[in-house]
Amino acid sequence: VTHSIPACIGDLAVNSKQLDKESPVSIFAVNKCYVTAQEGTFFDGTGFAALVREGYKVRSDVTITLEFRTTALHGVLLGVSSAKVDAVGLEMVNGKVLFHVNNGAGRITAAYEPRGTNTLCDGKWHKLQASKSKHGISLIIDGNLVQTDNPYLQSTSADTNNPIFVGGYPADVKQNCLTSKSSFHGCLRNLVLTKGQQAELFDFSRAFELRGVFPHSCPGAEH
């Protein structure tokens, strides 16, 4: 076995001597144990998860679904961006959810603005679906639909071949469809990207880079 166990370990003793977990000599990808835990992946607000090292091709049509839980008003949810302008981006800004798409001719945005600023930042789970077709984009939050038409009819494809960054992105990586640099603080689960009939569920524990991200469990309540 070469991978770590997704679990909590407590009261560890060697030869009847209790080990001090509070001041380890070194620590890597270990978080606190939660009194109550939920399924999902915890983002501590400092980093990101990087998926699909070989590059994800958005092209003309894609649907992104996920569930999120946060108490923060700002945070990157997801971005895929070429070095040019083609890109897609999902983010929270001032308690709103923004879905940006650039097919090469200009950025278009679908914005979901809840009734109250803290409506989506109440620490409860919310369902998000963002869809990009050739000429339009849509955003569904908890069943509420926002649609935006693409005025740039000649441009239909976001030509990316780049990693999917979730919850943030490295400082040296360009993200043409994100306005926020704030890393997401909270929990995400059930990230699925669908093209046609092909749906792909992403397991954060299989990310090729994780910084400040802890797969498999979320604290039951924000600490």
Residue pairs with C-beta under 8 A, 6 or more apart in sequence:
4 29
6 205
6 215
6 216
6 217
8 33
8 34
8 37
9 33
10 21
10 33
11 18
12 18
12 19
12 21
13 19
29 210
29 214
31 42
31 44
31 214
32 223
34 217
34 218
34 219
34 220
35 220
36 219
36 220
36 221
37 217
37 218
37 219
37 220
38 187
38 217
38 218
38 219
38 220
39 189
39 216
39 217
39 218
40 67
40 69
40 187
40 188
40 189
40 217
40 218
41 49
41 187
41 188
41 189
41 204
41 213
41 214
41 215
41 216
41 218
42 186
42 187
42 213
42 214
42 217
42 218
42 219
43 49
43 167
43 168
43 183
43 184
43 185
43 186
43 187
43 188
43 212
43 213
43 214
44 185
44 212
44 213
44 214
45 72
45 75
45 182
45 183
45 184
45 185
45 212
46 183
46 211
46 212
47 167
47 168
47 183
47 210
47 211
47 212
47 213
48 76
48 165
48 166
48 167
48 168
48 169
48 170
48 183
48 209
48 211
48 212
48 213
49 165
49 166
49 167
49 204
49 207
49 209
49 210
49 213
50 163
50 164
50 165
50 166
50 170
50 207
50 208
50 209
50 210
51 163
51 164
51 165
51 166
51 202
51 204
51 206
51 207
51 208
52 163
52 164
53 163
53 208
55 160
55 161
55 162
55 163
56 80
56 160
56 161
56 162
56 163
56 164
56 193
57 159
57 160
57 161
58 80
58 86
58 87
58 88
58 132
58 157
58 158
58 159
58 160
59 157
59 158
59 159
59 160
59 195
60 132
60 133
60 134
60 156
60 157
60 158
61 131
61 132
61 133
61 134
61 195
61 196
62 88
62 131
62 132
62 193
62 194
62 195
63 129
63 130
63 131
63 132
63 193
63 194
63 195
64 78
64 88
64 90
64 128
64 129
64 130
64 131
64 191
64 192
64 193
64 194
65 127
65 128
65 129
65 130
65 190
65 191
65 192
65 194
66 77
66 78
66 128
66 188
66 189
66 190
66 191
66 192
67 125
67 126
67 127
67 128
67 188
67 189
67 190
68 77
68 125
68 126
68 128
68 184
68 186
68 187
68 188
69 123
69 124
69 125
69 126
69 186
69 187
69 188
69 218
70 92
70 120
70 121
70 123
70 184
70 185
70 186
70 187
71 121
71 122
71 123
71 185
71 186
71 222
72 92
72 121
72 182
72 184
72 185
72 186
73 92
73 93
73 94
73 95
73 117
73 118
73 121
74 91
74 92
74 93
74 94
74 180
74 182
75 91
75 92
75 167
75 168
75 180
75 182
75 183
75 184
75 185
75 186
76 89
76 90
76 91
76 165
76 167
76 168
76 169
76 175
76 178
76 180
76 181
76 182
76 183
76 184
77 90
77 91
77 92
77 97
77 128
77 166
77 167
77 184
77 188
78 88
78 89
78 90
78 164
78 165
78 166
78 167
78 191
79 87
79 88
79 89
79 90
79 91
79 164
79 165
79 169
79 175
79 177
79 178
80 87
80 88
80 89
80 158
80 160
80 162
80 163
80 164
80 165
81 87
81 88
81 89
81 160
81 162
81 173
81 174
81 175
81 176
81 177
81 178
82 158
82 159
82 160
82 161
82 162
82 176
83 162
83 174
84 104
84 159
84 176
85 102
85 104
85 107
85 176
86 102
86 103
86 104
86 157
86 158
86 159
86 160
86 176
87 100
87 101
87 102
87 158
87 160
87 175
87 176
87 177
88 99
88 100
88 101
88 102
88 130
88 132
88 158
88 160
88 177
89 98
89 99
89 100
89 101
89 175
89 176
89 177
89 178
90 97
90 98
90 99
90 100
90 128
90 130
91 97
91 98
91 100
91 178
91 179
91 180
92 98
92 120
92 121
92 180
92 184
93 179
93 180
94 117
95 114
95 116
95 117
95 118
95 119
95 120
95 121
96 111
96 112
96 113
96 114
96 120
97 111
97 112
97 120
97 128
97 139
97 141
98 109
98 110
98 111
98 112
98 179
99 109
99 110
99 111
99 130
99 137
99 139
100 107
100 108
100 109
100 177
100 178
100 179
101 107
101 108
101 109
101 132
101 137
101 150
101 158
101 177
102 108
102 158
102 176
102 177
103 150
103 152
103 155
103 156
103 157
103 158
104 152
104 155
104 157
104 158
104 159
105 152
105 154
105 155
106 151
106 152
106 155
107 176
107 177
108 137
108 148
108 149
108 150
108 151
108 152
109 137
109 148
110 130
110 137
110 138
110 139
110 146
110 147
110 148
111 139
111 146
112 139
112 141
112 144
112 146
114 120
114 141
120 126
120 141
123 186
123 221
123 222
125 189
126 141
126 142
127 140
127 141
127 142
127 143
128 139
128 140
128 141
129 138
129 139
129 140
130 137
130 138
130 139
130 140
131 137
131 138
131 139
131 140
132 158
134 150
134 156
134 157
135 149
135 150
135 153
135 156
136 147
136 148
136 149
136 150
137 147
137 148
137 150
138 145
138 146
138 147
138 148
139 145
139 146
139 147
140 146
150 156
163 208
164 193
164 202
165 173
165 175
166 184
166 188
166 191
166 202
166 204
166 207
167 183
167 184
167 188
167 213
168 182
168 183
168 184
168 211
168 212
169 175
169 178
183 212
186 222
187 218
187 219
188 204
189 218
190 201
191 201
191 202
191 204
192 199
192 200
192 201
192 202
193 199
193 200
193 202
194 200
203 215
204 210
204 213
204 215
205 215
205 216
207 213
207 215
